[in-house]
Amino acid sequence: MALVPFEIGIVGCGVAGQAAASFLADAGHRVTVLERFEQPHPVGAGLLLQPTGLAVLRALGLERDALSAGARIDGLLGENQWGIRVIDLAYCDLHPAAFGLGIRRSDLFDLLRRRLLAAGARLVPGVEIVDVEREGARAVALDRKAGRHGPFDLLVVADGTHSALRQRVFPRARAPLYPWGCICATVPDPLASGAVRLLRQRFADTTTMMGILPVAPDAVTMFWSLRTRDLGPERPLDLEAVRQEALALWPEAASTIERAVSGGEFSRATYRHVALPRSSEGPVVFVGDAAHGTSPQLGQGANLGLLDAHALARSLAEAGDLAQAMELFSRRRGASNRFYRSASHLLTPFFQSDSVPLAILRDLLLRQACQTPIVRPMLTGVLAGLRRGWLSAESLDTDGQYPL
Ligand SMILES: Cc1cc2nc3c(=O)[nH]c(=O)nc-3n(C[C@H](O)[C@H](O)[C@H](O)COP(=O)(O)OP(=O)(O)OC[C@H]3O[C@@H](n4cnc5c(N)ncnc54)[C@H](O)[C@@H]3O)c2cc1C
């Protein structure tokens, strides 16, 4: 194979970077992962893996361990402040065996980190990469202390939604912050693996929203929507206000709310709407949130990052040279990434904005759509990560799994 072994640098030891490191090291490339944290760790609480992301974990040999760490999710139930069902989607509408998986970020992180080390990738912690330089056809990563890393035949940028390298490589890239973000915390919940396992949301107008996602047999993650301006690291969180508003919105969730607020270990999350002119520039390619970050309204970001990682390794394996590999990668991932970025962006103001009339539209239209037999499976397909664009979608295979 013409491209083996490549010298590959990966910036960022997150979901996309770790998965890419494992696939690329498995393929025989020499892989170095550059991570800013001295002790690499995930930021945030729990997330929902779709059949797409689970397929990538299966390809990495991690699916079984992920399934035992996480909590199987059968669907999504969103209710308004009066308890009226607005969103009601079930994976079984796609295939009786289909499901999602709620998982703690720390559990997913540990699985992926062990996997990348077992694959032979080298992890270099404590280096914050701030720029990229070209050295002929290769790329050198420069860290904040003027250290140089490389040269690499390929530099994979996976430094997340607040990427420092995006603007350096693509000065015209856009990545505005969303005006709303959220806080989240994982708390013990003995009922997390009860008979009905759902990602549940409760919302009132467009300024108040809470979610509860089972992420382990005995734990759930609570999400609470807040304005981005209230999420700065210097702003103290008013957890008593969160407690009172959340209890008023969702009294039945009192035990989760009380545990989360008394634990006080909320992480803060802000998100960006990222648009790059293209996914690569010479020997530098962007994957994951660095390339197509968006709001988590459709719960796809980690899944898209995992799919990027798989597609990148496959494209390198199939291509005769780097330019062809980048072209193949962009063709494989471009349409789906663009769809989910745009669809999340369109949907977000209906759940997180100051446009209160949008809540009325949301409650009427989404409720109607979820009750319409032809539309409902299409919406479930969006949730399951199956869309390839506005006009095309993929299907699960005969076992109810996503075919990679
Ligand atoms: C509240 C919330 C809920 C979400 N829920 C879901 C969900 O249910 N399902 C889902 O699929 N997705 C979800 N997402 C999105 C998901 O978290 C992201 O899409 C995913 O983590 C992106 O992975 P990544 O590897 O691209 O970036 P990240 O996971 O952010 O990793 C980036 C890595 O790069 C490192 N880094 C950053 N800058 C530098 C630098 N300059 N030098 C070196 N290293 C650097 C960071 O420390 C980090 O380790 C959610 C996001 C939020 C905020």
The ligand as a Gaussian input file, in Angstrom:
#p B3LYP/6-31G(d) Opt

LIG

0 1
 C      -23.888000      19.557000      26.512000
 C      -23.437000      18.711000      25.363000
 C      -24.081000      17.511000      25.113000
 C      -23.688000      16.714000      24.039000
 N      -24.335000      15.555000      23.816000
 C      -23.961000      14.779000      22.791000
 C      -24.606000      13.536000      22.558000
 O      -25.548000      13.149000      23.260000
 N      -24.177000      12.776000      21.514000
 C      -23.149000      13.190000      20.715000
 O      -22.785000      12.454000      19.784000
 N      -22.525000      14.348000      20.915000
 C      -22.899000      15.156000      21.927000
 N      -22.264000      16.334000      22.142000
 C      -21.185000      16.743000      21.223000
 C      -19.877000      16.046000      21.568000
 O      -19.533000      16.293000      22.896000
 C      -18.786000      16.567000      20.664000
 O      -19.240000      16.581000      19.341000
 C      -17.544000      15.696000      20.741000
 O      -17.022000      15.676000      22.043000
 C      -16.503000      16.233000      19.774000
 O      -15.368000      15.438000      19.821000
 P      -13.980000      16.006000      19.328000
 O      -13.011000      14.891000      19.509000
 O      -14.144000      16.633000      18.008000
 O      -13.641000      17.201000      20.327000
 P      -13.421000      17.146000      21.894000
 O      -14.078000      15.969000      22.490000
 O      -13.787000      18.499000      22.388000
 O      -11.844000      16.932000      22.062000
 C      -10.914000      17.932000      21.738000
 C       -9.608000      17.571000      22.407000
 O       -8.600000      18.469000      21.932000
 C       -7.866000      18.985000      23.034000
 N       -7.372000      20.301000      22.625000
 C       -8.098000      21.426000      22.448000
 N       -7.302000      22.427000      22.030000
 C       -6.055000      21.915000      21.935000
 C       -4.801000      22.469000      21.540000
 N       -4.690000      23.750000      21.166000
 N       -3.708000      21.663000      21.563000
 C       -3.803000      20.360000      21.948000
 N       -4.975000      19.800000      22.333000
 C       -6.086000      20.560000      22.326000
 C       -8.890000      19.041000      24.154000
 O       -8.282000      19.111000      25.428000
 C       -9.649000      17.737000      23.918000
 O       -9.000000      16.642000      24.530000
 C      -22.637000      17.136000      23.193000
 C      -21.972000      18.345000      23.454000
 C      -22.380000      19.123000      24.516000
 C      -21.657000      20.418000      24.777000

